[in-house]
Amino acid sequence: MESSQASIFPLLEGKVAIVTGGAQGMGKETASVFLRAGAKVVIADVKEDQGLKVAEELSSLGDVRFVATDISNSSDVQNLIEQTVKEFGKLDVAINNAAMSPDKTSLTEFDETYWRQLLDVNLTGTALCCKYQMQQFQKQNTKGSIVNIASINAFMPQPNMPAYTSAKHALIGLTKHAATEGGPSGIRVNAIAPGAIFVCYTLRIPHLRKKLEDILT
């Protein structure tokens, strides 16, 4: 039986959140949980048609908007922040979830073009998100929370994913640096490293919800 998430995450009531990669999977589920908790959500994704459909689907749960965004493009990320603030007046939380799918070759046979594309999105794109999200928090002179979605690959590399594994390892380093830089002004930056999950169910497991709540606080 599905239960309301509002009592699980009361701290999200009235907050404004960005969820990148929100047109499907874990991003969509995260947006759903935030909306159930009373947050206002902006979904960002390169999949415009799918993102618009998801925003319409989730609109019954609360205030949600979609902004087409390629996070590897600096102008797109800046526009995402600008549209969020224009629509809802501020930014409180950012879930940096957008990423390209893992590569599927050995290191000795890796596709150099895909390697560059993946790092542009999974690492540089997340760095751009952190950059402009932190700038917005500083502009507002408020605290804020950023959660970067890493992977179990950041700690336990899986076979035939050299680009994905490298990017997720680097993402942990990026998160540590951002946390060190943002901490003194109350900007919290954390990373979650999920393995293979059934997203429609996992976010409703009590101890996993508690872990996410601890990160957001």
Backbone as CSV, one residue per row, in Angstrom:
resi,resn,N_x,N_y,N_z,CA_x,CA_y,CA_z,C_x,C_y,C_z
1,MET,0.832,-1.193,0.000,0.000,0.000,0.000,0.874,1.252,0.000
2,GLU,0.589,2.174,-0.889,1.361,3.414,-0.969,0.868,4.393,0.083
3,SER,1.809,5.026,0.782,1.437,5.991,1.799,2.005,7.353,1.456
4,SER,1.442,8.402,2.046,1.898,9.756,1.803,3.325,9.946,2.280
5,GLN,4.100,10.726,1.529,5.484,10.982,1.908,5.630,12.240,2.754
6,ALA,4.565,13.057,2.862,4.692,14.332,3.539,5.143,14.178,4.980
7,SER,4.657,13.160,5.683,5.031,12.969,7.071,6.466,12.463,7.202
8,ILE,7.005,11.908,6.112,8.372,11.404,6.141,9.373,12.534,5.958
9,PHE,9.045,13.510,5.107,9.942,14.617,4.805,9.294,15.964,5.102
10,PRO,8.916,16.244,6.334,8.259,17.519,6.628,9.156,18.720,6.337
11,LEU,10.477,18.520,6.349,11.405,19.626,6.115,11.348,20.157,4.689
12,LEU,10.730,19.384,3.766,10.639,19.814,2.370,9.418,20.680,2.094
13,GLU,8.531,20.807,3.037,7.324,21.608,2.852,7.692,23.035,2.449
14,GLY,7.207,23.463,1.284,7.442,24.817,0.825,8.799,25.063,0.192
15,LYS,9.656,24.055,0.130,10.969,24.222,-0.468,10.872,24.161,-1.993
16,VAL,11.870,24.722,-2.656,11.949,24.689,-4.111,13.133,23.818,-4.502
17,ALA,12.859,22.808,-5.327,13.893,21.834,-5.676,14.025,21.666,-7.181
18,ILE,15.248,21.468,-7.623,15.540,21.082,-8.998,15.926,19.609,-8.989
19,VAL,15.381,18.846,-9.926,15.769,17.443,-10.100,16.194,17.264,-11.552
20,THR,17.479,17.086,-11.798,17.930,16.858,-13.168,17.760,15.380,-13.516
21,GLY,17.602,15.109,-14.802,17.328,13.733,-15.207,15.996,13.263,-14.664
22,GLY,15.042,14.190,-14.573,13.765,13.892,-13.919,12.689,13.325,-14.821
23,ALA,13.011,13.052,-16.076,11.989,12.569,-17.002,11.748,11.075,-16.909
24,GLN,12.528,10.386,-16.092,12.354,8.934,-15.981,13.062,8.407,-14.739
25,GLY,12.827,7.150,-14.448,13.590,6.428,-13.433,13.677,7.089,-12.076
26,MET,14.879,7.065,-11.520,15.097,7.575,-10.180,14.806,9.064,-10.078
27,GLY,15.083,9.820,-11.141,14.783,11.243,-11.119,13.298,11.512,-11.009
28,LYS,12.518,10.786,-11.776,11.065,10.929,-11.727,10.540,10.560,-10.345
29,GLU,11.023,9.457,-9.785,10.568,9.029,-8.464,10.944,10.046,-7.392
30,THR,12.138,10.621,-7.510,12.566,11.635,-6.545,11.658,12.851,-6.621
31,ALA,11.352,13.290,-7.840,10.437,14.416,-8.010,9.086,14.121,-7.386
32,SER,8.618,12.893,-7.561,7.338,12.491,-6.994,7.347,12.575,-5.471
33,VAL,8.410,12.067,-4.858,8.518,12.106,-3.396,8.559,13.545,-2.895
34,PHE,9.325,14.394,-3.570,9.419,15.793,-3.151,8.059,16.476,-3.240
35,LEU,7.341,16.226,-4.315,6.026,16.832,-4.458,5.066,16.360,-3.381
36,ARG,5.116,15.075,-3.060,4.256,14.538,-2.001,4.585,15.160,-0.647
37,ALA,5.828,15.592,-0.517,6.256,16.209,0.737,5.956,17.700,0.783
38,GLY,5.387,18.244,-0.284,4.998,19.648,-0.283,6.000,20.592,-0.909
39,ALA,7.014,20.048,-1.572,7.992,20.903,-2.256,7.474,21.317,-3.629
40,LYS,8.039,22.390,-4.140,7.805,22.806,-5.528,9.003,22.301,-6.325
41,VAL,8.737,21.673,-7.465,9.802,20.964,-8.174,9.926,21.420,-9.617
42,VAL,11.174,21.588,-10.043,11.481,21.823,-11.450,12.244,20.605,-11.961
43,ILE,11.661,19.932,-12.927,12.288,18.776,-13.559,13.100,19.256,-14.755
44,ALA,14.332,18.780,-14.862,15.185,19.131,-15.998,15.634,17.861,-16.700
45,ASP,15.633,17.888,-18.026,16.039,16.707,-18.784,16.247,17.106,-20.240
46,VAL,17.054,16.319,-20.962,17.207,16.563,-22.401,16.027,16.006,-23.183
47,LYS,15.278,15.091,-22.580,14.142,14.467,-23.249,12.913,15.340,-23.053
48,GLU,12.727,16.289,-23.976,11.700,17.310,-23.787,10.292,16.748,-23.783
49,ASP,9.940,15.943,-24.767,8.584,15.401,-24.832,8.269,14.570,-23.599
50,GLN,9.215,13.721,-23.222,9.005,12.861,-22.059,8.948,13.684,-20.781
51,GLY,9.791,14.695,-20.695,9.792,15.546,-19.513,8.490,16.297,-19.337
52,LEU,7.941,16.800,-20.433,6.658,17.501,-20.370,5.541,16.563,-19.927
53,LYS,5.577,15.320,-20.416,4.564,14.339,-20.024,4.661,14.007,-18.543
54,VAL,5.896,13.857,-18.054,6.091,13.549,-16.636,5.615,14.706,-15.764
55,ALA,5.931,15.931,-16.168,5.481,17.091,-15.399,3.961,17.148,-15.337
56,GLU,3.311,16.848,-16.456,1.843,16.826,-16.476,1.309,15.713,-15.577
57,GLU,1.968,14.552,-15.644,1.550,13.412,-14.822,1.668,13.717,-13.338
58,LEU,2.756,14.396,-12.954,3.011,14.660,-11.540,2.320,15.918,-11.023
59,SER,1.699,16.674,-11.919,1.089,17.939,-11.513,-0.048,17.751,-10.513
60,SER,-0.619,16.568,-10.483,-1.682,16.304,-9.506,-1.138,16.250,-8.075
61,LEU,0.179,16.116,-7.951,0.798,16.006,-6.623,1.242,17.358,-6.067
62,GLY,1.364,18.372,-6.939,1.829,19.667,-6.474,2.359,20.517,-7.606
63,ASP,3.071,21.589,-7.249,3.609,22.528,-8.230,4.861,21.955,-8.875
64,VAL,4.804,21.680,-10.169,5.938,21.108,-10.884,6.040,21.749,-12.261
65,ARG,7.261,22.008,-12.684,7.523,22.563,-14.003,8.615,21.743,-14.674
66,PHE,8.659,21.831,-16.000,9.724,21.161,-16.746,10.525,22.203,-17.523
67,VAL,11.855,22.065,-17.476,12.742,22.933,-18.262,13.703,22.031,-19.033
68,ALA,13.626,22.098,-20.354,14.523,21.298,-21.179,15.964,21.753,-20.938
69,THR,16.823,20.813,-20.564,18.181,21.167,-20.159,19.178,20.096,-20.542
70,ASP,20.236,20.509,-21.222,21.412,19.671,-21.437,22.443,20.148,-20.427
71,ILE,22.687,19.367,-19.387,23.539,19.861,-18.301,24.995,20.043,-18.721
72,SER,25.385,19.482,-19.862,26.748,19.694,-20.335,26.903,21.047,-21.010
73,ASN,25.798,21.774,-21.166,25.785,23.089,-21.790,25.609,24.157,-20.700
74,SER,26.629,24.979,-20.528,26.605,25.983,-19.462,25.393,26.903,-19.563
75,SER,25.051,27.336,-20.771,23.907,28.240,-20.952,22.608,27.577,-20.535
76,ASP,22.477,26.274,-20.826,21.274,25.545,-20.430,21.150,25.486,-18.914
77,VAL,22.257,25.234,-18.239,22.213,25.140,-16.780,21.874,26.497,-16.170
78,GLN,22.467,27.544,-16.695,22.144,28.882,-16.191,20.671,29.197,-16.419
79,ASN,20.148,28.821,-17.572,18.730,29.045,-17.866,17.840,28.256,-16.902
80,LEU,18.246,27.041,-16.571,17.487,26.226,-15.627,17.357,26.937,-14.284
81,ILE,18.462,27.473,-13.794,18.421,28.180,-12.513,17.552,29.430,-12.629
82,GLU,17.731,30.170,-13.717,16.967,31.401,-13.908,15.470,31.125,-13.982
83,GLN,15.075,30.080,-14.720,13.661,29.749,-14.854,13.072,29.276,-13.527
84,THR,13.862,28.552,-12.761,13.398,28.081,-11.445,13.105,29.260,-10.534
85,VAL,14.048,30.192,-10.464,13.881,31.354,-9.591,12.761,32.261,-10.096
86,LYS,12.662,32.390,-11.410,11.589,33.205,-11.988,10.220,32.634,-11.627
87,GLU,10.105,31.307,-11.667,8.816,30.655,-11.416,8.477,30.587,-9.935
88,PHE,9.472,30.249,-9.098,9.182,29.974,-7.693,9.890,30.903,-6.705
89,GLY,10.717,31.822,-7.205,11.284,32.849,-6.352,12.587,32.527,-5.654
90,LYS,13.001,31.256,-5.673,14.225,30.881,-4.955,14.623,29.465,-5.342
91,LEU,15.734,29.016,-4.775,16.168,27.629,-4.892,16.625,27.166,-3.520
92,ASP,16.159,25.983,-3.104,16.542,25.433,-1.801,17.324,24.133,-1.909
93,VAL,16.943,23.297,-2.867,17.507,21.953,-2.972,17.767,21.619,-4.438
94,ALA,18.858,20.918,-4.697,19.130,20.446,-6.054,19.565,18.981,-6.006
95,ILE,18.904,18.163,-6.801,19.276,16.756,-6.937,19.889,16.598,-8.322
96,ASN,21.200,16.446,-8.371,21.918,16.342,-9.646,22.002,14.874,-10.057
97,ASN,20.983,14.450,-10.771,20.790,13.040,-11.107,21.074,12.722,-12.573
98,ALA,21.021,13.725,-13.444,21.154,13.484,-14.879,22.499,12.844,-15.216
99,ALA,22.460,11.842,-16.079,23.692,11.155,-16.482,23.440,10.325,-17.723
100,MET,24.491,10.110,-18.500,24.417,9.188,-19.629,24.551,7.756,-19.137
101,SER,24.019,6.831,-19.894,24.072,5.415,-19.538,25.513,4.910,-19.570
102,PRO,25.821,3.893,-18.767,27.180,3.348,-18.749,27.624,2.842,-20.119
103,ASP,28.928,2.965,-20.360,29.500,2.371,-21.553,29.549,0.852,-21.378
104,LYS,29.819,0.132,-22.452,29.740,-1.334,-22.396,30.915,-1.979,-23.118
105,THR,32.114,-1.483,-22.840,33.300,-2.066,-23.462,34.414,-2.190,-22.431
106,SER,35.418,-2.961,-22.760,36.601,-3.034,-21.913,37.418,-1.757,-22.075
107,LEU,38.333,-1.518,-21.163,39.193,-0.351,-21.264,40.037,-0.401,-22.537
108,THR,40.469,-1.584,-22.914,41.320,-1.719,-24.100,40.571,-1.475,-25.406
109,GLU,39.230,-1.444,-25.329,38.426,-1.251,-26.544,37.449,-0.085,-26.417
110,PHE,37.673,0.817,-25.443,36.649,1.829,-25.195,36.497,2.797,-26.361
111,ASP,35.265,3.253,-26.520,34.892,4.190,-27.580,35.277,5.600,-27.126
112,GLU,36.246,6.193,-27.784,36.770,7.484,-27.341,35.745,8.604,-27.470
113,THR,34.900,8.524,-28.476,33.859,9.539,-28.639,32.847,9.455,-27.506
114,TYR,32.397,8.236,-27.196,31.427,8.073,-26.109,32.043,8.458,-24.769
115,TRP,33.341,8.151,-24.594,34.047,8.522,-23.371,33.926,10.032,-23.140
116,ARG,34.240,10.816,-24.165,34.198,12.274,-24.027,32.776,12.771,-23.781
117,GLN,31.811,12.188,-24.477,30.419,12.593,-24.282,29.955,12.290,-22.863
118,LEU,30.296,11.100,-22.386,29.858,10.699,-21.049,30.475,11.590,-19.980
119,LEU,31.770,11.866,-20.083,32.399,12.734,-19.089,31.866,14.161,-19.165
120,ASP,31.518,14.606,-20.376,30.933,15.939,-20.525,29.629,16.062,-19.737
121,VAL,28.844,14.997,-19.737,27.556,15.026,-19.033,27.726,14.632,-17.568
122,ASN,28.223,13.429,-17.331,28.228,12.866,-15.980,29.129,13.612,-15.006
123,LEU,30.236,14.148,-15.489,31.154,14.865,-14.610,31.085,16.376,-14.816
124,THR,31.413,16.842,-16.027,31.404,18.283,-16.273,30.006,18.862,-16.102
125,GLY,28.994,18.147,-16.577,27.625,18.619,-16.430,27.219,18.773,-14.974
126,THR,27.584,17.803,-14.156,27.273,17.889,-12.724,28.046,19.031,-12.075
127,ALA,29.288,19.234,-12.520,30.079,20.351,-11.994,29.430,21.681,-12.346
128,LEU,28.919,21.808,-13.574,28.223,23.033,-13.967,26.985,23.262,-13.111
129,CYS,26.263,22.181,-12.849,25.083,22.295,-11.981,25.481,22.808,-10.602
130,CYS,26.502,22.200,-10.021,26.972,22.634,-8.700,27.394,24.108,-8.738
131,LYS,28.123,24.485,-9.775,28.615,25.860,-9.905,27.478,26.870,-9.827
132,TYR,26.480,26.690,-10.664,25.419,27.693,-10.736,24.394,27.551,-9.610
133,GLN,24.229,26.354,-9.077,23.371,26.194,-7.903,23.989,26.893,-6.692
134,MET,25.300,26.695,-6.510,25.980,27.347,-5.389,25.983,28.857,-5.559
135,GLN,26.149,29.330,-6.785,26.076,30.768,-7.035,24.714,31.329,-6.647
136,GLN,23.654,30.572,-6.952,22.310,31.026,-6.611,22.106,31.088,-5.102
137,PHE,22.581,30.077,-4.386,22.487,30.104,-2.923,23.229,31.320,-2.367
138,GLN,24.413,31.598,-2.915,25.190,32.748,-2.455,24.470,34.048,-2.769
139,LYS,23.856,34.122,-3.948,23.106,35.323,-4.335,21.934,35.552,-3.396
140,GLN,21.268,34.470,-3.011,20.132,34.562,-2.091,20.582,34.826,-0.659
141,ASN,21.872,34.542,-0.404,22.424,34.610,0.960,21.667,33.656,1.883
142,THR,21.441,32.439,1.352,20.736,31.423,2.120,21.528,30.130,2.141
143,LYS,21.161,29.259,3.054,21.706,27.919,3.053,21.058,27.133,1.913
144,GLY,21.618,25.971,1.612,21.036,25.142,0.569,21.591,23.741,0.623
145,SER,20.944,22.843,-0.105,21.382,21.440,-0.116,21.492,20.942,-1.550
146,ILE,22.645,20.359,-1.864,22.888,19.750,-3.168,23.190,18.274,-2.952
147,VAL,22.523,17.418,-3.712,22.784,15.983,-3.641,23.180,15.502,-5.032
148,ASN,24.415,15.072,-5.178,24.898,14.511,-6.430,24.668,13.006,-6.439
149,ILE,24.119,12.498,-7.517,23.869,11.060,-7.605,25.084,10.390,-8.244
150,ALA,25.821,9.680,-7.429,26.993,8.940,-7.902,26.546,7.526,-8.273
151,SER,27.291,6.535,-7.854,26.961,5.147,-8.197,27.816,4.222,-7.351
152,ILE,27.351,3.000,-7.177,28.167,1.995,-6.521,29.486,1.814,-7.267
153,ASN,29.476,2.161,-8.573,30.698,2.084,-9.369,31.789,3.026,-8.866
154,ALA,31.416,4.015,-8.081,32.404,4.923,-7.520,33.254,4.237,-6.455
155,PHE,32.768,3.097,-5.971,33.482,2.371,-4.917,33.755,0.914,-5.294
156,MET,32.884,0.346,-6.118,33.012,-1.048,-6.535,32.854,-1.130,-8.051
157,PRO,33.919,-0.875,-8.805,33.825,-0.873,-10.266,33.252,-2.155,-10.834
158,GLN,32.388,-1.995,-11.823,31.788,-3.131,-12.501,32.516,-3.355,-13.832
159,PRO,32.489,-4.557,-14.365,33.193,-4.846,-15.617,32.655,-4.034,-16.795
160,ASN,33.548,-3.680,-17.699,33.186,-3.075,-18.983,32.445,-1.749,-18.864
161,MET,32.856,-0.914,-17.915,32.288,0.425,-17.764,33.399,1.423,-17.441
162,PRO,34.459,1.496,-18.222,35.589,2.355,-17.848,35.246,3.841,-17.776
163,ALA,34.473,4.353,-18.723,34.136,5.779,-18.714,33.193,6.102,-17.559
164,TYR,32.147,5.306,-17.405,31.155,5.525,-16.358,31.801,5.439,-14.976
165,THR,32.637,4.417,-14.787,33.305,4.229,-13.503,34.241,5.398,-13.204
166,SER,34.986,5.844,-14.195,35.902,6.972,-14.001,35.137,8.237,-13.626
167,ALA,34.032,8.488,-14.327,33.242,9.683,-14.052,32.643,9.652,-12.652
168,LYS,32.149,8.498,-12.237,31.529,8.408,-10.912,32.562,8.491,-9.798
169,HIS,33.766,7.957,-10.010,34.837,8.166,-9.040,35.141,9.657,-8.910
170,ALA,35.266,10.327,-10.040,35.569,11.758,-10.028,34.444,12.562,-9.385
171,LEU,33.207,12.095,-9.537,32.063,12.792,-8.960,32.148,12.838,-7.431
172,ILE,32.689,11.791,-6.832,32.880,11.796,-5.378,33.884,12.875,-4.992
173,GLY,34.968,12.998,-5.761,35.936,14.056,-5.495,35.334,15.437,-5.671
174,LEU,34.532,15.608,-6.713,33.846,16.878,-6.943,32.948,17.221,-5.763
175,THR,32.215,16.236,-5.282,31.302,16.452,-4.155,32.059,16.877,-2.907
176,LYS,33.185,16.224,-2.634,33.989,16.584,-1.458,34.504,18.014,-1.574
177,HIS,34.965,18.373,-2.771,35.454,19.738,-2.957,34.323,20.744,-2.769
178,ALA,33.168,20.468,-3.390,32.040,21.395,-3.278,31.578,21.540,-1.834
179,ALA,31.594,20.430,-1.091,31.177,20.474,0.317,32.138,21.326,1.136
180,THR,33.433,21.196,0.845,34.433,21.985,1.555,34.272,23.468,1.246
181,GLU,33.988,23.764,-0.006,33.839,25.154,-0.428,32.537,25.766,0.071
182,GLY,31.466,24.985,0.041,30.169,25.535,0.403,29.847,25.492,1.882
183,GLY,30.501,24.597,2.609,30.192,24.400,4.024,30.194,25.650,4.878
184,PRO,31.214,26.492,4.768,31.266,27.680,5.626,30.070,28.617,5.477
185,SER,29.422,28.588,4.306,28.253,29.446,4.106,26.940,28.675,4.209
186,GLY,27.002,27.442,4.724,25.782,26.679,4.949,25.254,25.947,3.740
187,ILE,26.084,25.793,2.710,25.677,25.026,1.531,26.178,23.596,1.715
188,ARG,25.248,22.675,1.888,25.594,21.273,2.123,25.626,20.539,0.785
189,VAL,26.691,19.805,0.531,26.819,19.043,-0.707,27.158,17.600,-0.349
190,ASN,26.307,16.690,-0.754,26.472,15.271,-0.456,26.321,14.458,-1.730
191,ALA,26.684,13.201,-1.649,26.498,12.285,-2.773,25.833,11.012,-2.287
192,ILE,24.997,10.442,-3.124,24.390,9.138,-2.894,24.960,8.193,-3.951
193,ALA,25.319,6.994,-3.559,25.921,6.036,-4.493,25.063,4.778,-4.584
194,PRO,23.952,4.854,-5.321,23.052,3.700,-5.401,23.603,2.589,-6.288
195,GLY,23.197,1.378,-5.969,23.455,0.250,-6.859,22.234,0.048,-7.728
196,ALA,22.037,-1.161,-8.211,20.842,-1.462,-8.995,19.638,-1.442,-8.062
197,ILE,18.623,-0.647,-8.413,17.458,-0.504,-7.539,16.175,-0.536,-8.348
198,PHE,15.105,-0.893,-7.655,13.768,-0.786,-8.219,13.203,0.503,-7.657
199,VAL,13.310,1.609,-8.425,13.070,2.931,-7.867,11.656,3.123,-7.351
200,CYS,10.674,2.482,-7.934,9.296,2.692,-7.495,9.075,2.171,-6.086
201,TYR,9.979,1.315,-5.612,9.812,0.725,-4.300,10.846,1.228,-3.300
202,THR,12.077,1.415,-3.768,13.163,1.717,-2.856,12.940,2.980,-2.055
203,LEU,12.430,4.049,-2.686,12.243,5.294,-1.979,11.147,5.200,-0.922
204,ARG,10.463,4.067,-0.874,9.434,3.893,0.147,9.867,2.910,1.233
205,ILE,11.120,2.457,1.182,11.649,1.621,2.251,12.064,2.537,3.394
206,PRO,11.537,2.341,4.612,11.746,3.296,5.710,13.193,3.676,5.967
207,HIS,14.125,2.708,6.046,15.491,3.071,6.415,16.190,3.844,5.296
208,LEU,15.792,3.632,4.029,16.368,4.404,2.937,15.800,5.814,2.906
209,ARG,14.518,5.944,3.235,13.934,7.275,3.349,14.644,8.066,4.440
210,LYS,14.953,7.379,5.562,15.608,8.045,6.670,16.988,8.531,6.264
211,LYS,17.709,7.748,5.484,19.036,8.155,5.025,18.948,9.410,4.180
212,LEU,17.959,9.462,3.260,17.798,10.631,2.414,17.426,11.844,3.248
213,GLU,16.560,11.661,4.244,16.160,12.767,5.113,17.361,13.304,5.871
214,ASP,18.231,12.417,6.346,19.428,12.860,7.076,20.323,13.695,6.178
215,ILE,20.453,13.311,4.903,21.288,14.068,3.975,20.715,15.451,3.734
216,LEU,19.408,15.523,3.549,18.764,16.799,3.242,18.778,17.762,4.421
217,THR,18.907,17.244,5.632,18.973,18.106,6.807,20.404,18.426,7.185
